[in-house]
């Protein structure tokens, strides 16, 4: 019973994590672009 629940939360994390990574990547790219423009 408990094992199924942890599996559900794991699959939920798997579903969400790629979006977080993608957002993080875009933020980093924007920061780099802003820094380049300032120089």
C-alpha positions as CSV (number, residue, x, y, z in Angstrom):
1,X,0.0,0.0,0.0
2,X,2.7,2.5,1.0
3,X,4.9,1.5,-1.9
4,X,2.3,2.5,-4.4
5,X,2.0,5.9,-2.8
6,X,5.8,6.6,-3.0
7,X,5.7,5.5,-6.6
8,X,2.9,8.0,-7.3
9,X,4.9,10.8,-5.8
10,X,8.0,9.8,-7.7
11,X,6.1,9.8,-11.0
12,X,4.7,13.2,-10.0
13,X,8.2,14.6,-9.4
14,X,9.3,13.1,-12.7
15,X,6.5,14.9,-14.5
16,X,7.3,18.3,-12.8
17,X,11.1,18.3,-12.7
18,X,11.7,18.7,-16.5
19,X,9.6,21.9,-16.4
20,X,11.6,23.2,-13.5
21,X,14.8,22.5,-15.3
22,X,13.5,24.1,-18.5
23,X,12.4,27.2,-16.6
24,X,15.8,27.3,-14.8
25,X,17.6,27.1,-18.1
26,X,15.7,30.0,-19.6
27,X,16.4,32.1,-16.5
28,X,20.1,31.4,-16.8
29,X,20.1,32.2,-20.5
30,X,18.3,35.5,-19.9
31,X,20.8,36.4,-17.1
32,X,23.7,35.7,-19.4
33,X,22.2,37.8,-22.2
34,X,21.7,40.7,-19.8
35,X,25.2,40.5,-18.6
36,X,26.6,40.5,-22.2
37,X,24.5,43.6,-23.0
38,X,25.8,45.5,-20.0
39,X,29.5,44.9,-21.0
